[in-house]
Amino acid sequence: MNIPSDLLRDYGAVVKNYHRRDEIFRERQVAFYYFQIESGLVKMVNHGEDHDLIQGIFTEGESFEEPPMLGGLPYPASACTITDSQLLALPRKHFVELLRDHFDIHLKFTMHICRRVLYKSELLKALNLNQPEERILAVIDLLKGKLSRDKYGQDGHFLVPVTRQEIADMTGQG
């Protein structure tokens, strides 16, 4: 979801700067903020004993982990930066106020959550494929559909902005 930055600031959002690999929040921590990325890349990850599982990768203009924030629930995954990043953080009670005051944004937010559920379904379907090669290609295709070709395209090719390990972590093969 991309809410205009000036509107978020009008409702009390503050800018938070993070370096590459900084933790934003931890799994099971109660969600109090709406986060929107001004610049950079963020991943949602579950840390396991043997390997990590990346739940999603988010880029400039996107928000992440909205359902637990809206419900005042614990995060189902940790968030950390892949690159140096700048985020807007808006307290939950101010975000709810913004939604009450701006029905058009509320409706766009609802549609955004619907698209997020569809994306998660596509990711689960990709992870259910039998061959690791098929899983990797499916995850890359999902990233290509999500990330900006203007930013990640070069000479007709798509530059995947994540490491091989992160792709393995997205496929459950890490």
C-alpha positions in Angstrom: 0.0 0.0 0.0 1.4 3.4 -0.9 -0.2 6.2 1.2 1.1 9.7 0.3 4.1 10.4 2.6 2.8 13.9 3.5 -0.5 12.4 4.6 1.2 9.9 6.9 3.3 12.7 8.3 0.2 14.8 8.9 -1.1 11.9 11.1 2.1 11.6 13.1 4.4 9.3 11.1 8.1 9.6 11.8 11.1 8.7 9.5 13.2 5.8 10.7 16.6 5.1 9.1 18.0 1.6 9.0 21.3 0.2 7.7 21.6 -3.0 5.7 20.6 -6.1 7.7 19.2 -4.0 10.6 16.3 -5.6 12.5 13.0 -3.6 12.4 11.0 -5.8 14.7 11.0 -9.4 15.9 8.6 -12.3 15.5 6.0 -12.4 18.3 6.5 -8.7 19.2 3.2 -6.9 19.3 2.6 -4.7 16.3 2.1 -1.0 17.1 3.1 0.7 13.8 2.1 1.0 10.2 5.4 0.8 8.2 5.8 2.2 4.7 9.1 2.0 2.8 10.4 5.4 1.5 13.6 3.7 0.1 15.3 0.4 0.3 14.3 -3.3 0.6 12.9 -5.1 3.6 12.3 -8.8 4.1 9.9 -10.7 6.4 11.6 -13.8 7.8 11.0 -16.7 10.1 14.3 -17.8 11.7 14.6 -21.6 12.2 17.2 -23.8 13.7 18.4 -25.2 10.4 17.5 -22.3 8.0 15.4 -19.2 7.6 12.2 -18.9 5.6 11.6 -15.5 3.9 7.9 -14.8 3.9 8.1 -11.8 1.6 10.3 -9.0 0.2 9.0 -5.4 0.1 10.3 -2.3 -1.7 9.9 1.4 -2.0 6.3 2.6 -1.6 5.1 -0.7 0.0 3.9 -1.3 3.5 4.3 -4.6 5.3 2.7 -6.6 8.2 -0.5 -4.7 8.1 -2.8 -7.4 9.5 -1.1 -7.8 12.9 -0.8 -4.0 13.2 -4.4 -3.5 12.5 -5.4 -6.2 14.9 -2.9 -5.2 17.6 -1.5 -8.8 17.3 2.0 -10.2 17.4 4.1 -10.3 14.2 4.2 -13.7 12.6 7.7 -13.0 11.3 10.7 -10.8 11.9 11.5 -7.8 9.6 15.0 -6.8 8.6 16.5 -4.6 5.9 18.2 -6.1 2.8 19.6 -2.7 1.9 20.0 0.7 3.7 16.4 1.7 4.1 14.2 4.6 5.2 10.8 3.9 6.6 7.8 5.9 7.7 6.3 4.6 11.0 2.8 5.6 12.0 1.4 4.5 15.4 -1.6 2.1 15.0 -4.1 4.4 16.7 -3.2 7.2 14.2 -3.4 4.8 11.3 -6.9 3.8 12.3 -7.8 7.5 12.5 -6.5 8.0 9.0 -8.6 5.2 7.7 -11.7 6.6 9.4 -11.1 10.0 7.9 -10.2 8.9 4.4 -12.7 6.3 3.0 -10.9 6.2 -0.4 -7.6 5.1 1.4 -9.6 2.7 3.5 -11.0 1.0 0.3 -7.5 1.0 -1.3 -6.1 -0.6 1.8 -8.8 -3.3 1.8 -8.0 -4.0 -1.9 -4.3 -4.1 -1.0 -4.9 -6.8 1.7 -6.8 -8.8 -0.9 -3.9 -8.7 -3.3 -1.5 -9.6 -0.5 -3.6 -12.7 0.3 -3.6 -13.7 -3.4 0.2 -13.2 -3.6 0.6 -15.5 -0.5 -1.5 -18.1 -2.2 0.7 -17.9 -5.3 3.8 -18.2 -3.1 2.4 -21.3 -1.3 1.5 -22.9 -4.6 5.1 -22.2 -5.9 6.5 -23.8 -2.8 4.4 -26.9 -3.2 6.1 -27.7 -6.6 8.1 -30.8 -6.5 11.4 -29.8 -8.2 13.7 -27.2 -6.5 14.3 -25.6 -9.9 10.6 -25.1 -10.4 10.3 -23.5 -7.0 13.2 -21.1 -7.7 11.8 -20.0 -11.1 8.3 -19.5 -9.6 9.8 -17.3 -6.8 11.8 -15.3 -9.3 8.6 -14.9 -11.5 6.7 -13.6 -8.4 9.5 -11.1 -7.7 9.5 -10.0 -11.3 5.8 -9.4 -11.1 6.1 -7.4 -7.9 9.2 -5.3 -8.3 9.6 -2.3 -10.7 11.1 -3.0 -14.1 12.3 0.7 -14.1 14.4 0.1 -11.1 15.4 -3.6 -11.5 15.4 -3.9 -15.3 18.6 -3.6 -17.3 19.0 -4.1 -21.1 15.9 -6.2 -21.3 16.8 -8.3 -18.3 15.5 -8.4 -14.8 18.2 -8.0 -12.1 17.1 -10.0 -9.0 17.9 -7.8 -6.0 18.3 -10.7 -3.6 21.1 -13.2 -3.0 21.0 -16.9 -3.9 20.7 -17.7 -0.2 17.7 -15.4 0.1 16.1 -17.1 -2.9 16.8 -20.5 -1.2 15.2 -19.1 2.0 12.1 -18.0 0.1 11.7 -21.5 -1.4 12.3 -23.3 1.9 15.5 -24.8 0.6 17.9 -22.6 2.6 
